[in-house]
């Protein structure tokens, strides 16, 4: 929230807001941080970005994608800011027993990427980075359908569009209880309860959930492939 509000100290941002005839915000929280003169002409439009199955290659990807059932594959796509909670997932992966086979794909760029890369190198985690500029939005279907879990542990309490797109593809979500995703959760999704827990408790809860998902996946693997 500090970084979002600090943007409003930029005179060019203020000038843009002042000269605009109308402003749109995706939610009331965004509107609330605007200066009063900007709030008066700001309209909250929650369907500003719509998510349609026709925007993706779901059927094409479903026919082309093959999944290795011996590896639990976790996926995240979005901006790499610290408040997105990616570090929480990385710390949880570092706690997994050696026999848990996983791969965490991060599609995104942002100011926290080097921070994440340094931790990944230090903890020797199996993480793959993908430049989102190289992947058209419609091709996200191939990533959604080739992974088991979509991780979205946002720490700022407002859900984004990526997890809704993941649910459109039938993915299982892993999120925190204050992420804003509760209305989108369905049976099988993982919602980590945070009330009364320390940060370490939350990380351990995520690690336990990921390990449980791996054990469940492994039980379904034919003996010939194990």
Secondary structure, 3 states (H helix, E strand, C coil): CHHHHHHHHCHHHHHHHHHCCCEEECCHHHHHCCCHHHHCCEEECCCCCCCCHHHCCHHHHHHHCCCCCCCEEEEEECCCCHHHCHHHHHHHHHCCCCCCCEEEEEECCCCCHHHHHHHHHHHCCCEEEECHHHCCHHHHHHHHCCCCEEEECCCCCCCCCHHHHHHHCCCEEEEECCCCCHHHCCCCCEEECCCCCCHHHHHHHHHHHHHHHHHHHHHCCCHHHC
